[in-house]
């Protein structure tokens, strides 16, 4: 009889209560032992519906490792190659950087070294992966090709497009055909609608101004290969077992040859990151293909976090020790420590390492405040204009420059698409993507926009109208991407 995995469930519940986490699921596998799953709390707190081991959670960027696994299978079949230009498979692929356009490979994309980072403002949009990639020639790179590792959700969308091109199947079909079905992950899906159509999914939550608030499910299908998988605790065990078996199913069938599996999880580039909220604890040494590489207390570990609107996940496996762990929760916060406290405590127990009280490594006993949940906001505006104070011009002068209705209209950028400015009385609003946000005037023609949503972050950004000699608006520029120049939109 296989040995059972034991977990300090009181620690998990105590940390959930402290951090105001509505629901959480843990999955653990260890070679030679029975898989462990345990679920806590509420999938719908208002309606008192409990999380179970078959409750779906959005795993966000943990999807990248699954996308990477499918690519590895296509490499094994000879349909793809890590090291030939991706234009071999998708001839219409192009980037603004000519060298990158000609030479970018799947290896470059999988380890984030194309030079194109960020630009998360361009999604979500109702486009296919092929349509989404048509924006890329118009997006300014933030580093020279292969010079720097820059995390990129949008590049992972193109990885999925390449897989679609060589198979004739959609990315969703590929994920089921190559991964979910062979592993028996019958509850897992990779579309927002598939999750919300389920009768057992965890509703997303975020702490806003100190109050736990239910959010709508965010449809990220336009970057699906980067972030759209929804999984359960039971199915996560099947995925983790596949990893510790080095690409083999429970029946011993090899889906990824061992040499390709090793390539997939081996460091490809330097990557500056950490394995927890405290950067002094277990920094990573690089990025593989959908995995961050590093060590935990001298043990080789591969891991990735996943964070999206209302969900946070961490998955990790220790390839030399035959251990895999996942923690999924329906709370939005990039650095709330509970995932790392739980992960590290479980590893210590499984490997019988000297105990560390991880709770007190990441927090004291003071209850978290609203500020503790504001780690996902970036004030780009004041980094550009550090001395700016709103409405500093005399009111008459300010309103002369304001002329709200003169700014109305639709503006267009080939990479970012259409952006509409509307006026309601003297208040301007930006309508872009799935957002409608007010413009706060600072001085003539210059505004700040708060709460611009980009991936897990909200930004405060500057927006400036471009006017002709008659003070008629002919365009605007906005700092949607902090690492490059202002994005210029011309009035249609």
Secondary structure, DSSP 8 states (H G I E B T S, - for coil): --B-----HHHHHHHHHHHT--EEEEEEEETTB--EEEEEEEEETTTTEE--TT-BEE-GGGHHHHHHHHHHHHHHTTS--TTSBGGGT-TT---SSHHHHHH-BHHHHHTT-SS----GGG-S-S--HHHHHTTGGGS--SS-TTSS----HHHHHHHHHHHHHHHSS-HHHHIIIIIIHHHT-TT-B--HHHHHTSSSB---EEEETTEEEE------GGGHHHH--EE-HHHHHHHHHHHHTTSB-TT--BSS-HHHHHHHHS--B----BSSSSTTSSB--EE-SS-EEEEETTEEEEEEEEEETTEEEEEEEETTTTEEEEEEES-B-SS-THHHHHHHHHHHHHTT-----THHHH--SS---GGGG-TTEEEHHHHHSTT--TT-S-HHHHHHHH-GGGG-EEEEETTTEEEEEEEETTEEEEEETTEEEEEEEEETTEEEEEEEEETTEEEEEEEEEEE-TTS-EEEEEE-SSTTS--EEEEE-
